[in-house]
Amino acid sequence: WQKVLYERQPFPDNYVDQRFLEELRKNVHARRYRYRAVVFQSGAVVQQLCSVCVFVVTWWYMDAGMLSPQGLFGAALVSSLLGYVLFDAVDSGAGRRESGRTRWADLKSTLVFAAFTYGFSPVLKTLTESISTDTIYAMSALMLLGHLIFFDYGANAAIVSSTLSLNMAIFASVCLASRLPRSLHAFVMVTFAMQIFALWPMLQKKLKAQTPRCYVGVTVLFALAALAGLATVSSVGAVLFASLLLAISCLCPYCLIRLQQLKDNIHGPWDEAEIKEDLSRFLM
C-alpha cells in the first residue's frame, strides 16, 4: 500500500496501514507559560481595575462633599506634571525624539482641552437632567465595564479597541459628572477621567517596557492606594475588591499553567496541507 491516490490499489480510498500513527505529533505549536511571566502580564488588568476603582471612589467623595474640586484639580495637576517628567525620563527622551513632538505642542493640546472642557462644563452639568439618576448609574456601570472589556491589555485580539474603550470611559465620566453639584465639579471630574483613563495607561505601558521592576512596584502601590480609598467607603467592598485582584494576579495565572499541562493538540498526516513557499511570483 502507498499513500497516493493517483495509482490503482486493491484498497479503499480511506484505507490506512499501521504506520499511520507514526507521524502523530502533539502540541507542536503549543505555547508554554511561566507563572511569574503570567503574573507580570496580569498587572495590566490589575491597573485598569484599580483605575476604575479610584475614579469611582473619587466621584463618590466629590458627590458627598468630602472632596473639593479645587483640591482634586490641584492634586491631579501635580501628579500629571510628575508623570510627564517621568514619561520622558524613563527612556531619556528617546520616544519624544522619534515622534518629533515638542513640549510646546503638548502644552497647546493641554490648554485647548482644558479650555473647551471648562467652557462646555455647564452643558455637561445639565446634559442629562431629563434622565433619572438610576439610569445614569446603570449606564455608567455598563460603560465602565465596556471600558475594561475593550481595553488594550497587550493581546492581539479582534475585541481590542483602545478608542472605543477610552470613549466609553469618558462617556461614563460625563454621566457621573452631570450628577455633581456644580459645573466646576463636572469640569474637574471629566479632566480627572482623561488623566486616569488616557494618560496614566500610557505611562504604565512605557514603564512596563523600559523598567519592569519599577512597573511592578508602581502597580502594587497603586493597588494598595485603590484598596485604601475603597476601604474608607465600604470595608466589605474593599475585601471583595482585594479578593478580585488576588484572583486575577495569582489564582488565574496558576489555573492557566495547570490547564496548559492538559493541552493535547494532535497533528499528523490528516492535517490540511500548508503551502510555505512564497507564491507571490505567480501573481505578477
C-alpha positions in Angstrom: 0.0 0.0 0.0 1.2 3.5 -0.9 -0.2 6.8 0.4 -1.2 8.1 -3.1 -4.4 8.4 -4.9 -3.1 8.6 -8.5 -2.5 4.8 -8.7 -5.0 2.0 -8.5 -4.5 -0.2 -5.4 -6.6 -3.0 -4.0 -7.6 -0.9 -1.1 -10.4 1.6 -0.5 -9.5 5.3 -0.6 -9.9 5.7 3.1 -7.6 2.8 4.0 -4.5 3.4 6.2 -2.0 0.9 7.5 -0.3 0.6 10.8 2.3 3.3 10.0 -0.5 5.9 10.0 0.1 7.0 13.7 3.9 7.0 13.4 3.7 10.6 12.2 1.5 11.7 15.1 2.8 14.8 16.9 1.3 16.5 19.9 1.3 20.2 20.9 3.6 21.3 18.1 2.6 24.9 18.3 1.6 25.0 22.0 3.0 27.9 24.0 4.4 27.2 27.3 3.9 29.8 30.0 5.8 30.5 33.2 4.0 31.5 36.3 6.0 34.7 37.0 5.6 35.9 33.5 1.8 35.4 33.5 1.6 37.2 36.9 3.6 40.1 35.5 1.4 40.3 32.4 -1.8 40.3 34.6 -0.6 43.7 36.1 -2.2 45.5 33.2 -5.7 44.1 34.2 -5.0 45.0 37.8 -4.0 48.5 36.8 -7.3 49.1 34.9 -9.4 47.7 37.6 -7.7 50.0 40.1 -8.1 52.9 37.8 -11.9 52.4 37.6 -11.9 51.9 41.4 -10.0 55.2 42.0 -12.3 57.1 39.6 -15.5 55.8 41.2 -14.2 56.5 44.8 -13.1 60.0 43.8 -16.5 60.7 42.3 -18.2 59.4 45.5 -16.1 61.8 47.6 -17.0 64.7 45.4 -20.7 63.9 45.4 -20.7 63.6 49.2 -18.9 66.9 49.5 -15.9 65.4 51.2 -13.5 66.4 48.4 -13.4 69.9 46.8 -12.9 70.3 43.1 -10.0 72.7 43.8 -8.2 70.1 45.8 -8.8 67.3 43.2 -7.7 69.6 40.4 -4.5 70.6 42.3 -3.6 67.0 43.1 -4.3 65.9 39.5 -2.2 68.8 38.2 0.8 67.9 40.4 0.6 64.2 39.6 0.3 65.0 35.8 3.4 67.1 35.9 5.3 64.4 37.8 4.1 61.8 35.3 5.0 64.0 32.4 8.6 64.4 33.7 8.8 60.6 34.4 7.5 59.8 31.0 10.4 61.5 29.3 12.9 60.4 32.0 12.2 56.7 31.6 13.8 56.5 28.1 15.8 59.7 28.3 13.5 61.4 25.8 14.1 58.8 23.0 10.4 58.4 22.3 9.9 62.1 22.0 12.8 62.5 19.6 11.4 59.6 17.5 7.9 61.1 17.3 9.1 64.6 16.7 6.5 66.1 19.1 7.6 69.1 21.1 6.7 70.2 24.6 5.1 73.3 23.2 2.7 71.1 21.2 1.9 69.2 24.4 1.2 72.4 26.2 -1.1 73.7 23.5 -3.0 70.5 23.4 -3.5 70.6 27.2 -4.6 74.2 27.2 -7.1 73.6 24.3 -8.6 70.6 26.1 -8.8 72.4 29.4 -10.4 75.5 27.8 -13.0 73.5 25.8 -13.9 71.3 28.8 -14.2 74.3 31.1 -16.3 76.2 28.5 -18.7 73.3 28.0 -18.9 72.2 31.6 -22.3 74.0 32.1 -23.6 71.9 29.2 -22.1 68.8 30.7 -23.7 69.6 34.0 -27.2 69.9 32.5 -26.8 67.4 29.7 -28.7 64.5 31.5 -31.2 66.4 33.6 -34.1 64.7 31.9 -32.6 61.2 32.7 -33.3 59.5 36.0 -30.4 59.0 38.4 -30.8 55.2 38.4 -30.5 55.2 34.6 -27.3 57.3 34.8 -25.8 54.9 37.3 -26.7 51.9 35.2 -25.3 53.5 32.0 -22.1 54.5 33.8 -21.6 51.0 35.2 -22.1 49.5 31.7 -19.7 52.0 30.1 -17.0 51.3 32.7 -17.5 47.5 32.2 -17.2 48.0 28.4 -14.0 50.1 29.0 -12.5 47.2 30.9 -13.5 44.7 28.2 -12.3 46.6 25.2 -9.1 48.0 26.8 -5.8 47.1 25.1 -4.0 44.9 27.6 -1.4 43.9 25.0 -3.3 41.0 23.4 -3.6 40.8 19.7 -7.4 40.2 19.5 -10.3 41.5 17.4 -12.1 42.7 20.5 -9.4 45.1 21.5 -10.2 48.8 20.7 -8.4 51.5 22.6 -10.5 54.2 21.0 -13.8 52.5 22.0 -12.5 51.8 25.5 -11.5 55.4 26.1 -14.7 56.8 24.7 -16.8 54.5 26.9 -14.8 55.6 30.0 -15.2 59.3 29.1 -18.9 58.8 28.5 -19.2 57.3 31.9 -17.4 60.2 33.5 -19.7 62.7 31.7 -22.7 60.8 33.0 -21.4 60.7 36.6 -20.2 64.3 36.4 -23.7 65.5 35.5 -24.9 64.4 38.9 -22.3 66.6 40.8 -23.4 69.9 42.5 -21.8 72.5 40.2 -20.3 73.0 36.8 -16.8 73.2 38.3 -17.2 69.7 39.7 -18.2 68.4 36.3 -15.1 70.1 34.7 -12.7 68.7 37.2 -14.3 65.2 37.1 -14.0 65.0 33.3 -10.4 66.3 33.4 -9.5 63.7 36.0 -11.1 61.0 33.9 -9.0 61.9 31.0 -5.9 61.8 33.1 -6.6 58.4 34.7 -8.0 56.7 31.6 -5.9 58.1 28.8 -2.6 59.5 30.3 -2.0 57.0 33.1 -2.1 53.9 30.9 0.5 55.5 28.5 2.9 56.0 31.4 2.3 52.5 32.7 2.9 51.0 29.2 6.3 52.8 29.0 7.3 51.7 32.5 6.4 48.1 31.6 8.6 48.2 28.5 11.5 50.1 29.9 11.7 49.3 33.7 9.8 46.2 34.6 10.7 46.3 38.3 9.5 49.8 38.6 6.3 48.9 36.9 5.7 46.1 39.4 6.3 48.5 42.3 4.0 51.1 40.9 1.3 48.5 40.3 1.5 47.3 43.9 1.4 50.8 45.3 -1.5 51.8 43.0 -3.5 48.7 44.1 -2.9 49.5 47.7 -4.0 53.1 47.3 -7.1 52.0 45.5 -7.9 49.5 48.3 -7.3 52.1 50.9 -9.6 54.6 49.2 -12.3 51.9 48.8 -12.0 50.9 52.4 -13.0 54.4 53.5 -16.2 54.0 51.6 -17.0 50.3 52.2 -15.0 47.8 54.1 -16.9 44.9 52.5 -16.3 46.3 49.1 -12.6 46.6 49.8 -12.4 43.0 50.9 -14.2 41.8 47.8 -12.1 44.0 45.5 -8.9 42.7 47.2 -10.1 39.2 46.6 -10.7 40.0 42.9 -7.2 41.4 42.5 -5.6 38.4 44.1 -7.7 36.1 42.0 -6.7 37.9 38.8 -3.0 38.3 39.7 -2.3 35.0 41.4 -5.1 32.4 41.1 -5.9 32.9 37.3 -2.2 32.5 36.3 -2.0 29.4 38.4 -5.1 27.9 36.7 -3.7 28.8 33.3 -0.5 27.0 34.0 -2.3 23.9 35.3 -4.7 23.8 32.4 -1.8 24.3 29.9 -0.4 20.9 31.1 -3.7 19.3 30.0 -3.5 20.7 26.5 -3.4 17.9 23.9 -3.5 19.2 20.3 -2.6 16.4 17.8 -1.1 16.9 14.4 -0.4 14.3 11.7 -0.9 13.3 8.1 -4.6 14.2 8.3 -3.9 17.9 8.6 -4.6 20.2 5.7 -1.6 20.9 3.6 0.2 24.2 4.3 2.0 26.0 1.4 5.0 27.6 3.0 6.7 28.6 -0.3 6.4 32.2 -1.5 3.9 32.1 -4.4 3.8 35.9 -4.9 5.8 35.5 -8.2 2.7 33.8 -9.7 0.6 36.9 -9.0 2.7 39.1 -11.3 
